[in-house]
Amino acid sequence: MRLDYTLIMALVEQWRCGTHIFHLCGGEMTPTLQDVIKLTVLLIDGAPMIGHGWSINIYALCDRLL
């Protein structure tokens, strides 16, 4: 999967942490579970993943990708 860093940075700049909403030119957008599924191609069926089972530093990965 190729990442469009310009698009990612544009979305990050429009994100409001306090309200969990993107403030865009055409209005506000709240991401839903369906939006996340379409963007990440993650499956939502099966057993949930809980706990601290990460074998990588998830915060460092997020910083690197964003």
Residue, then its C-alpha position, 0 to 999 in steps of 0.5 A: m500500500r502506498l501512503d500519500y503523505t501530503l494527504i495524511m498531513a492535510l488531514v492531521e492539520q484539520w483534526r480536532c482532538g477535543t471533539h474527535i472531528f475533522h473540520l473541513c471546508g465543506g463542514e465537519m466529519t466524524p470518522t465512523l467504524q465503517d470509514v476506518i474499515k474502508l481506509t485500513v481494509l481491516l476485518i471487524d469480525g472474529a475475536p477482539m484484540i485486547g490488552h498489551g499484546w503489541s510486540i512493537n512500540i505502537y506510539a513510535l510507529c504512529d509517530r514514524l508514519l505520521 
